[in-house]
Amino acid sequence: MSSRVVVAATVFVAFAALGAPSPCAAREGGEILGSREAIGAALENNPTLRAAVLNEEQAGVAVRAEEGLYPLMLQLDGGFTHASSPRVDTNGSIAHSSSDTTVLGAELSKTFPIGTEAAVRVEGNQQLPGADGPGYGLAARLGLTQPLLRGAGKTVVQSSWRQAVQAENIAALRSRRVASEVALNVLDTYWELWYSLRALEIEQRARDLARTQLEEAEARVEQGDTAPVEALPFQTRLATLEESVVAARASRDNLSVQLAGAIGFASRRDRVMADAGESPDIAGPIPAEREAVARALESSPEVREQLASIALAEERERTAGEQMRARLDMMGWLEANTLGNGEVSPAFSQFGQGEAYSAYVGLVYELPLDDTRKEAQRASARLDVDIAAQQLVATRDSIRSRVLTVMETISSARTRLELAERTLEVARLQAEAERERYELGAAIFVEVREAEESVREADLRTVRARVDLVQARLQLEHLTGTLLETSGDPGRRAPRN
């Protein structure tokens, strides 16, 4: 299975329930997407993730290239040589002799996993002139070279392949980490946008209520039931809330643009709108602090990627300085030669008669007289391992700190949400009571305004705490490496207020 297919199975199957982003009705602010659709669209369109997937595919291609590093090689060659040389004749004069030789050859060679190099060569030649005609020669040679030091054994010969496999593993883990980061960023922005939509609704409700109250106050002024000055607090209240609505709308628009960019839509559309009818899913168990830390230190995408980097550095260390080691090769060859004078057939029939065979066995030793380069390469490889190990320690320390911080955020957000919901309930009752007292003339508008402001603030705090809680849960899932598995149902439908 190709590397790209593995990535697709690893990343996209986790979101199979999401499906492809479906066309949604457009309204003010841009196209509406649910959280599932936003994640599905991001995994398909986000350029950072697509680049990571392509990088993994490239790493897979590098592995296939290393698997074919030592193919069976066929060499075909041919050539013509004209030679003329001087010689002293019997009468003391200088004479010249010349010859023309045509050579055609074919060779098969192969390098094996333990470093053995084998080659079989067949060569035919034609020599002119001959005693009675041209001479036809045929030679066959089997040669073997076995490294005993430099380049010997699978550890060395297959090192580049194992390094390519490790690099592919790192690329796959990086793709998964990037996918998790993209999902986290999209969902974090999505729920922040969702909060801005809810905040805008709250501000608009408060503004509409203030406008209604102002209209009622102005009607009483026109009827002469109250002095014109009594309408001023209503006007001030309305103007203040209008400012809040404008600020909330600006925040919504900015986050809509950010969400489009996070998904990867920036080049095609400017804005994407969250579904305000969807509510963050804050249900479900939260692991204990010790369990969350242990899970994150084992399964965090960052930790797993760093562990793979250590494995790659260790693999490189095994063969560091190999090209500067002493070389000791055992070499041998066996060759058969035949020759036909004036005709070709004897060049073939003489094989097997044992008349023109030769063999060779020998050793070749090569010793670099300066180890500076070899020792430097080995030292550098050891330092790479040490650096990767220290980076793992730093990554784990960072993960541990972030998990503890997120756990505190979750606990705080839960408490804030419970308190805000109770406060909102009480504030609504208080505001209703103050409005009734105001209608009866037992309260002044300042008291009504303060009660309504308490409702607005408690409502905003409730929504804010809910979003903070879901964002912290998402961060914890990312740190523990489970976000891609648990984001299949990132939100649930909720009735609109």
Backbone torsions as a table, in degrees:
resi	resn	phi	psi	omega
1	MET	NA	132.8	-176.2
2	SER	-70.2	160.0	-180.0
3	SER	-60.5	-40.2	-177.8
4	ARG	-65.6	-36.8	178.2
5	VAL	-66.0	-38.8	177.9
6	VAL	-60.8	-42.8	178.7
7	VAL	-61.0	-45.4	-178.6
8	ALA	-60.8	-41.6	179.7
9	ALA	-66.8	-36.5	-176.5
10	THR	-74.4	-46.2	-172.2
11	VAL	-89.7	-50.4	-170.0
12	PHE	-79.7	-29.3	177.3
13	VAL	-63.9	-32.5	178.0
14	ALA	-59.0	-25.3	-179.6
15	PHE	-113.4	24.4	-176.9
16	ALA	-60.0	-32.5	-179.9
17	ALA	-67.2	-17.7	-177.5
18	LEU	-72.8	-38.7	-176.5
19	GLY	73.3	174.4	178.0
20	ALA	-74.4	146.8	178.9
21	PRO	-60.6	126.0	-178.4
22	SER	-94.5	152.3	177.4
23	PRO	-61.6	135.2	-179.7
24	CYS	-122.3	156.3	178.6
25	ALA	-65.3	141.4	179.2
26	ALA	-94.8	145.7	174.8
27	ARG	-144.4	-171.2	-178.9
28	GLU	-55.5	128.9	177.8
29	GLY	101.0	-15.0	177.2
30	GLY	125.9	-176.2	-178.8
31	GLU	-68.2	140.3	-178.2
32	ILE	-91.2	128.0	175.3
33	LEU	-126.1	140.0	169.0
34	GLY	-77.9	170.2	-178.1
35	SER	-63.9	-37.1	177.5
36	ARG	-62.9	-46.7	-179.6
37	GLU	-64.0	-37.3	179.0
38	ALA	-63.4	-43.3	178.9
39	ILE	-66.0	-46.1	179.4
40	GLY	-59.1	-42.5	179.1
41	ALA	-66.5	-38.1	-179.6
42	ALA	-66.1	-42.5	-179.7
43	LEU	-66.0	-20.9	178.9
44	GLU	-93.4	-31.6	-168.9
45	ASN	-115.4	-18.6	-175.4
46	ASN	-62.1	121.0	-175.1
47	PRO	-66.8	-32.0	178.9
48	THR	-64.0	-43.7	178.4
49	LEU	-67.8	-41.1	179.6
50	ARG	-62.9	-38.0	176.8
51	ALA	-63.9	-40.5	179.1
52	ALA	-64.6	-40.0	178.4
53	VAL	-65.8	-41.9	177.5
54	LEU	-64.3	-36.2	177.0
55	ASN	-64.2	-38.0	176.8
56	GLU	-67.3	-40.3	177.1
57	GLU	-61.3	-40.6	177.9
58	GLN	-62.5	-39.8	177.8
59	ALA	-63.7	-37.1	176.1
60	GLY	-64.3	-38.2	176.1
61	VAL	-63.1	-39.1	178.1
62	ALA	-62.9	-36.6	176.9
63	VAL	-64.2	-45.1	179.3
64	ARG	-62.8	-35.3	177.6
65	ALA	-64.5	-40.4	178.9
66	GLU	-69.3	-32.9	177.5
67	GLU	-64.3	-27.2	178.2
68	GLY	-102.5	24.7	-175.4
69	LEU	-69.7	-30.4	-177.2
70	TYR	-122.5	71.2	178.6
71	PRO	-78.9	168.3	170.7
72	LEU	-71.2	120.4	-174.1
73	MET	-102.8	133.4	174.8
74	LEU	-110.2	126.8	177.3
75	GLN	-120.0	128.2	175.0
76	LEU	-118.0	134.0	-179.0
77	ASP	-146.3	159.0	178.6
78	GLY	-159.8	154.8	-179.4
79	GLY	-167.6	162.4	178.7
80	PHE	-127.1	132.5	179.6
81	THR	-124.4	129.2	170.9
82	HIS	-112.0	125.6	-177.6
83	ALA	-128.0	137.9	176.3
84	SER	-134.4	131.9	-177.2
85	SER	-138.3	144.1	179.0
86	PRO	-81.7	154.0	176.4
87	ARG	-152.3	156.4	178.3
88	VAL	-88.1	122.6	-178.4
89	ASP	-80.0	172.9	-177.8
90	THR	-66.1	-26.8	178.3
91	ASN	-90.0	8.6	177.1
92	GLY	87.4	-1.6	178.0
93	SER	-85.8	163.3	178.9
94	ILE	-93.5	124.2	177.5
95	ALA	-119.0	162.1	179.0
96	HIS	-122.6	138.6	174.7
97	SER	-119.7	147.0	-178.9
98	SER	-135.6	158.6	177.7
99	SER	-149.1	152.7	176.0
100	ASP	-121.4	128.3	-178.0
101	THR	-127.0	129.9	174.6
102	THR	-113.3	129.0	-176.3
103	VAL	-125.2	132.6	172.4
104	LEU	-126.2	131.5	-176.8
105	GLY	-139.4	157.0	176.1
106	ALA	-141.0	139.2	-177.5
107	GLU	-141.1	136.3	172.4
108	LEU	-112.4	130.0	179.7
109	SER	-135.8	154.8	-176.9
110	LYS	-155.4	137.4	172.3
111	THR	-105.3	131.8	-175.5
112	PHE	-102.8	164.1	-173.8
113	PRO	-56.7	-24.2	179.5
114	ILE	-91.2	4.7	176.9
115	GLY	99.6	-6.2	-179.2
116	THR	-65.6	133.0	174.9
117	GLU	-110.8	122.3	-179.5
118	ALA	-121.6	143.5	-179.9
119	ALA	-146.3	137.8	174.3
120	VAL	-120.6	125.2	-177.8
121	ARG	-127.9	136.1	173.9
122	VAL	-121.9	131.6	-175.7
123	GLU	-137.3	131.0	175.5
124	GLY	-116.4	145.6	-179.0
125	ASN	-142.1	154.9	175.2
126	GLN	-124.4	128.9	-177.5
127	GLN	-117.3	130.3	176.9
128	LEU	-125.9	138.5	-6.1
129	PRO	-86.6	171.1	173.8
130	GLY	-122.9	179.8	-178.8
131	ALA	-64.0	-51.7	178.7
132	ASP	-112.5	1.4	-178.3
133	GLY	161.9	-172.0	179.9
134	PRO	-68.0	149.6	176.0
135	GLY	-99.4	140.4	-179.4
136	TYR	-119.3	119.6	-178.9
137	GLY	-115.2	152.3	178.7
138	LEU	-138.6	132.8	-179.8
139	ALA	-133.4	141.8	175.8
140	ALA	-132.4	133.2	-177.1
141	ARG	-134.8	136.6	170.9
142	LEU	-113.0	119.1	-178.4
143	GLY	-122.3	142.8	178.7
144	LEU	-132.4	137.7	173.8
145	THR	-130.5	123.8	-179.1
146	GLN	-120.4	111.0	175.3
147	PRO	-66.5	135.5	176.9
148	LEU	-106.0	-20.8	178.0
149	LEU	-124.1	-90.2	-179.1
150	ARG	-63.7	127.5	176.5
151	GLY	77.8	15.4	-177.5
152	ALA	-97.3	140.3	172.0
153	GLY	90.0	159.4	-178.4
154	LYS	-64.7	-31.0	-179.2
155	THR	-56.2	-38.1	-179.1
156	VAL	-87.9	-49.3	-172.8
157	VAL	-62.9	-39.4	-176.7
158	GLN	-97.8	11.5	-178.0
159	SER	-61.8	-44.6	-178.3
160	SER	-63.7	-34.4	177.2
161	TRP	-67.3	-45.0	179.8
162	ARG	-64.2	-37.3	177.0
163	GLN	-64.4	-38.9	178.0
164	ALA	-65.2	-38.4	177.3
165	VAL	-63.8	-43.4	178.1
166	GLN	-63.7	-40.2	178.3
167	ALA	-64.3	-37.4	176.8
168	GLU	-65.5	-39.1	177.8
169	ASN	-62.5	-42.6	177.4
170	ILE	-61.6	-42.8	-179.7
171	ALA	-63.5	-38.9	178.2
172	ALA	-65.4	-42.9	178.2
173	LEU	-67.1	-35.6	177.0
174	ARG	-65.4	-40.2	177.6
175	SER	-60.2	-42.3	180.0
176	ARG	-67.6	-40.3	177.8
177	ARG	-63.1	-44.9	180.0
178	VAL	-63.3	-39.8	178.1
179	ALA	-61.1	-42.4	178.2
180	SER	-65.2	-40.9	178.5
181	GLU	-65.6	-40.0	178.0
182	VAL	-63.9	-45.4	178.9
183	ALA	-60.8	-43.5	179.2
184	LEU	-62.4	-45.6	-179.0
185	ASN	-63.2	-43.4	-179.4
186	VAL	-65.1	-47.2	-178.6
187	LEU	-67.5	-37.6	178.1
188	ASP	-62.3	-45.9	178.4
189	THR	-67.5	-37.9	-179.2
190	TYR	-60.2	-49.2	-177.0
191	TRP	-73.5	-26.4	173.1
192	GLU	-67.1	-39.9	175.6
193	LEU	-66.3	-40.0	176.8
194	TRP	-59.1	-41.7	177.1
195	TYR	-62.2	-41.6	-179.4
196	SER	-64.7	-33.7	176.5
197	LEU	-67.1	-44.6	178.7
198	ARG	-65.6	-39.8	177.7
199	ALA	-62.2	-40.1	178.3
200	LEU	-63.3	-40.7	177.3
201	GLU	-62.4	-43.3	179.6
202	ILE	-62.6	-45.2	179.4
203	GLU	-64.1	-39.2	179.6
204	GLN	-68.1	-38.6	177.0
205	ARG	-63.0	-43.8	178.9
206	ALA	-64.3	-40.4	178.8
207	ARG	-65.0	-43.2	179.9
208	ASP	-63.4	-37.8	177.1
209	LEU	-66.1	-42.0	178.7
210	ALA	-64.1	-36.5	178.9
211	ARG	-66.7	-41.1	178.2
212	THR	-63.1	-42.7	179.0
213	GLN	-64.2	-39.0	178.0
214	LEU	-64.0	-42.7	178.8
215	GLU	-62.2	-39.7	177.7
216	GLU	-65.6	-41.0	179.5
217	ALA	-65.9	-41.6	178.9
218	GLU	-65.8	-33.8	177.1
219	ALA	-65.6	-38.7	178.5
220	ARG	-68.0	-35.0	177.2
221	VAL	-64.4	-44.0	179.9
222	GLU	-62.9	-34.1	179.8
223	GLN	-80.9	-7.3	178.4
224	GLY	83.2	10.3	-178.8
225	ASP	-78.3	-17.8	-179.2
226	THR	-149.1	162.6	-178.3
227	ALA	-77.9	150.9	179.4
228	PRO	-56.6	-32.0	-178.2
229	VAL	-62.9	-22.7	-179.1
230	GLU	-67.7	-19.5	-179.6
231	ALA	-83.4	-15.8	-176.6
232	LEU	-60.9	-44.8	178.6
233	PRO	-58.7	-35.8	178.4
234	PHE	-65.5	-40.0	179.4
235	GLN	-65.8	-41.0	178.2
236	THR	-63.7	-43.6	179.0
237	ARG	-60.1	-45.4	-178.8
238	LEU	-64.1	-43.2	-179.6
239	ALA	-62.7	-40.5	179.1
240	THR	-62.9	-43.4	-179.3
241	LEU	-71.1	-30.4	174.8
242	GLU	-62.2	-40.6	176.5
243	GLU	-61.7	-41.4	179.5
244	SER	-63.7	-37.9	179.0
245	VAL	-65.3	-43.6	179.3
246	VAL	-61.8	-44.0	179.5
247	ALA	-63.9	-41.7	179.7
248	ALA	-66.0	-38.4	178.9
249	ARG	-66.5	-39.7	178.2
250	ALA	-63.9	-41.2	177.9
251	SER	-62.9	-41.6	177.5
252	ARG	-59.9	-46.3	-177.7
253	ASP	-64.8	-41.0	179.1
254	ASN	-63.6	-44.1	-179.7
255	LEU	-69.4	-30.6	176.3
256	SER	-63.2	-40.7	176.7
257	VAL	-66.2	-42.4	179.4
258	GLN	-62.4	-39.8	179.8
259	LEU	-66.0	-41.1	177.0
260	ALA	-59.9	-41.2	178.1
261	GLY	-66.8	-40.6	-179.9
262	ALA	-64.9	-36.2	179.5
263	ILE	-72.0	-32.8	-176.0
264	GLY	107.5	18.1	-178.6
265	PHE	-94.2	-0.2	-169.4
266	ALA	-56.6	-33.7	-177.5
267	SER	-81.1	-11.0	-176.4
268	ARG	-114.5	-31.6	178.3
269	ARG	-149.0	150.7	-173.0
270	ASP	-82.3	-33.4	-171.1
271	ARG	-136.9	151.0	171.3
272	VAL	-134.3	135.8	-176.2
273	MET	-108.8	137.0	175.2
274	ALA	-75.2	157.8	178.1
275	ASP	-84.9	108.4	-177.9
276	ALA	-66.7	-17.6	178.9
277	GLY	-81.5	-6.1	177.8
278	GLU	-92.0	139.7	-178.4
279	SER	-116.0	141.6	179.0
280	PRO	-59.0	137.0	177.9
281	ASP	-86.6	104.0	-178.3
282	ILE	-107.4	7.6	178.4
283	ALA	-80.1	174.1	177.9
284	GLY	101.9	152.7	-177.2
285	PRO	-72.8	150.7	173.6
286	ILE	-111.8	127.7	-179.3
287	PRO	-62.9	155.9	175.2
288	ALA	-64.1	158.0	-175.0
289	GLU	-57.1	-46.4	-178.7
290	ARG	-63.4	-42.0	179.4
291	GLU	-65.7	-41.4	-179.9
292	ALA	-63.3	-42.2	179.7
293	VAL	-65.0	-45.3	-179.2
294	ALA	-62.4	-41.7	-179.6
295	ARG	-65.7	-40.4	-179.3
296	ALA	-67.0	-41.9	-179.2
297	LEU	-66.1	-22.3	-179.9
298	GLU	-95.2	-38.7	-168.2
299	SER	-117.0	0.2	178.8
300	SER	-58.2	136.5	177.9
301	PRO	-55.8	-36.5	-179.8
302	GLU	-67.5	-41.5	179.8
303	VAL	-66.3	-44.0	-178.5
304	ARG	-64.2	-39.0	178.0
305	GLU	-65.6	-38.6	-179.9
306	GLN	-69.1	-36.7	175.9
307	LEU	-62.1	-40.0	177.8
308	ALA	-66.2	-34.2	177.2
309	SER	-65.8	-37.3	176.5
310	ILE	-63.8	-43.2	179.5
311	ALA	-60.6	-39.9	178.2
312	LEU	-66.0	-42.8	179.1
313	ALA	-63.1	-38.9	178.3
314	GLU	-66.5	-36.9	178.2
315	GLU	-65.3	-40.8	178.1
316	ARG	-66.6	-33.0	-179.0
317	GLU	-66.6	-31.2	-176.9
318	ARG	-61.1	-31.4	-176.1
319	THR	-117.0	14.9	179.6
320	ALA	-63.3	135.9	179.1
321	GLY	75.7	10.4	-175.4
322	GLU	-60.8	-38.8	-176.7
323	GLN	-69.9	-12.1	179.2
324	MET	-106.8	10.5	175.3
325	ARG	-75.9	164.5	173.0
326	ALA	-64.6	143.2	-178.7
327	ARG	-107.5	130.1	173.7
328	LEU	-138.5	107.5	-178.0
329	ASP	-115.4	135.4	170.6
330	MET	-96.1	127.7	-175.4
331	MET	-125.1	145.6	176.4
332	GLY	-158.7	151.1	175.4
333	TRP	-151.5	154.5	178.0
334	LEU	-129.0	128.9	-173.7
335	GLU	-134.2	141.3	175.2
336	ALA	-121.2	136.3	-179.6
337	ASN	-127.6	141.9	176.1
338	THR	-134.4	163.2	-178.9
339	LEU	-151.0	131.0	174.5
340	GLY	-115.8	133.8	-177.4
341	ASN	-100.9	109.1	177.4
342	GLY	83.3	-12.8	177.8
343	GLU	-145.8	159.2	-172.4
344	VAL	-87.6	-33.6	-169.3
345	SER	-58.1	-37.5	178.7
346	PRO	-61.6	-25.8	179.7
347	ALA	-64.3	-23.3	178.3
348	PHE	-97.1	-38.8	-175.3
349	SER	-70.1	-21.6	-178.7
350	GLN	-75.1	-16.6	177.2
351	PHE	-63.1	136.3	178.8
352	GLY	93.0	-9.1	179.9
353	GLN	-87.1	-11.2	174.3
354	GLY	71.6	24.6	-176.0
355	GLU	-93.2	-27.4	-176.4
356	ALA	-136.2	69.9	178.3
357	TYR	-115.7	148.5	175.4
358	SER	-143.6	153.0	-178.0
359	ALA	-143.8	156.6	-179.8
360	TYR	-147.7	138.6	172.0
361	VAL	-136.0	132.0	-178.8
362	GLY	-162.1	173.8	179.0
363	LEU	-122.2	146.3	174.2
364	VAL	-124.3	125.0	-179.4
365	TYR	-120.7	132.9	178.9
366	GLU	-134.8	127.8	-175.8
367	LEU	-127.7	115.4	172.6
368	PRO	-64.4	132.9	-178.0
369	LEU	-88.3	2.4	178.1
370	ASP	-138.7	120.6	-177.4
371	ASP	-93.5	9.0	-174.6
372	THR	-57.3	-49.0	-177.0
373	ARG	-65.5	-43.9	-179.6
374	LYS	-61.2	-48.3	-178.8
375	GLU	-65.8	-35.8	177.8
376	ALA	-65.3	-41.9	179.1
377	GLN	-64.8	-41.6	178.6
378	ARG	-66.6	-41.6	178.8
379	ALA	-63.7	-40.9	179.0
380	SER	-63.6	-40.5	179.3
381	ALA	-65.5	-40.4	177.4
382	ARG	-64.0	-39.1	178.2
383	LEU	-65.8	-35.8	176.5
384	ASP	-60.3	-40.6	177.7
385	VAL	-65.3	-44.9	179.8
386	ASP	-63.5	-41.4	179.1
387	ILE	-62.4	-45.9	179.7
388	ALA	-62.3	-37.9	178.8
389	ALA	-65.4	-41.6	178.4
390	GLN	-67.9	-35.4	176.3
391	GLN	-65.2	-34.3	175.4
392	LEU	-64.9	-42.8	177.2
393	VAL	-60.1	-45.1	179.5
394	ALA	-63.7	-40.2	179.3
395	THR	-63.9	-44.6	179.8
396	ARG	-65.5	-39.6	176.8
397	ASP	-61.5	-42.8	179.3
398	SER	-65.2	-42.4	179.2
399	ILE	-62.1	-45.6	-179.8
400	ARG	-59.7	-45.4	180.0
401	SER	-63.2	-42.5	-178.7
402	ARG	-67.9	-37.6	177.9
403	VAL	-64.0	-45.3	179.5
404	LEU	-62.1	-40.1	178.4
405	THR	-64.2	-43.4	-179.8
406	VAL	-65.3	-39.9	178.3
407	MET	-60.9	-41.0	176.2
408	GLU	-64.0	-40.4	179.1
409	THR	-63.2	-41.8	178.8
410	ILE	-61.9	-46.9	179.6
411	SER	-61.4	-44.9	179.8
412	SER	-64.3	-43.2	-178.4
413	ALA	-65.1	-38.3	177.4
414	ARG	-61.8	-46.0	179.7
415	THR	-63.7	-44.4	179.3
416	ARG	-61.3	-39.6	-179.6
417	LEU	-64.7	-44.9	179.2
418	GLU	-61.2	-45.7	-179.2
419	LEU	-66.8	-40.9	-178.9
420	ALA	-65.0	-38.4	179.1
421	GLU	-65.4	-40.8	177.4
422	ARG	-67.0	-41.6	178.2
423	THR	-62.0	-41.4	179.8
424	LEU	-62.1	-42.0	179.5
425	GLU	-62.7	-45.7	179.6
426	VAL	-66.7	-41.2	-178.3
427	ALA	-63.1	-37.6	177.7
428	ARG	-64.8	-42.5	177.3
429	LEU	-63.5	-41.5	-179.9
430	GLN	-65.0	-41.9	179.8
431	ALA	-64.2	-40.2	178.7
432	GLU	-64.6	-40.7	178.9
433	ALA	-65.3	-40.8	-179.8
434	GLU	-66.7	-36.3	177.5
435	ARG	-66.1	-39.2	178.3
436	GLU	-66.2	-40.9	178.5
437	ARG	-65.3	-37.1	179.2
438	TYR	-65.3	-40.6	179.2
439	GLU	-63.7	-31.5	179.9
440	LEU	-86.1	-4.7	179.4
441	GLY	83.7	12.6	-178.2
442	ALA	-95.6	-0.8	-179.3
443	ALA	-143.5	154.7	178.0
444	ILE	-96.8	166.2	-174.9
445	PHE	-65.1	-31.8	180.0
446	VAL	-57.5	-39.1	179.0
447	GLU	-66.9	-39.8	177.0
448	VAL	-64.3	-44.7	-178.9
449	ARG	-61.9	-42.4	179.6
450	GLU	-64.6	-38.4	179.2
451	ALA	-67.5	-41.8	179.2
452	GLU	-68.7	-35.8	176.6
453	GLU	-64.7	-36.4	176.9
454	SER	-63.2	-39.4	177.3
455	VAL	-63.4	-47.0	-178.7
456	ARG	-61.1	-45.5	-179.1
457	GLU	-66.7	-40.3	178.7
458	ALA	-66.5	-37.9	177.4
459	ASP	-63.5	-44.9	178.3
460	LEU	-63.4	-41.6	179.7
461	ARG	-64.7	-36.2	178.6
462	THR	-63.3	-48.0	179.8
463	VAL	-65.4	-41.8	179.8
464	ARG	-61.4	-43.8	-179.8
465	ALA	-65.1	-37.2	178.7
466	ARG	-64.5	-44.1	179.9
467	VAL	-67.7	-42.4	177.9
468	ASP	-58.9	-38.7	-178.6
469	LEU	-67.2	-46.2	-178.7
470	VAL	-68.1	-35.4	177.5
471	GLN	-66.2	-38.8	177.9
472	ALA	-67.3	-38.8	177.3
473	ARG	-63.3	-42.1	177.8
474	LEU	-62.9	-41.0	178.4
475	GLN	-62.7	-40.9	178.6
476	LEU	-64.5	-42.0	178.7
477	GLU	-63.8	-37.3	176.6
478	HIS	-65.2	-44.3	-178.4
479	LEU	-65.4	-33.0	-179.6
480	THR	-90.4	1.9	176.1
481	GLY	76.1	20.0	-177.7
482	THR	-112.4	3.2	-174.9
483	LEU	-62.6	-40.0	-178.4
484	LEU	-67.2	-24.5	179.2
485	GLU	-88.3	-31.5	-173.2
486	THR	-96.5	-5.3	-177.5
487	SER	-88.4	11.6	177.3
488	GLY	-65.0	-23.3	177.8
489	ASP	-134.0	67.6	-172.9
490	PRO	-70.1	-13.1	-178.2
491	GLY	-154.2	168.7	177.7
492	ARG	-133.9	154.6	179.4
493	ARG	-74.1	142.3	179.9
494	ALA	-136.6	148.7	177.7
495	PRO	-65.8	143.5	178.2
496	ARG	-74.4	141.8	177.7
497	ASN	-75.9	NA	NA
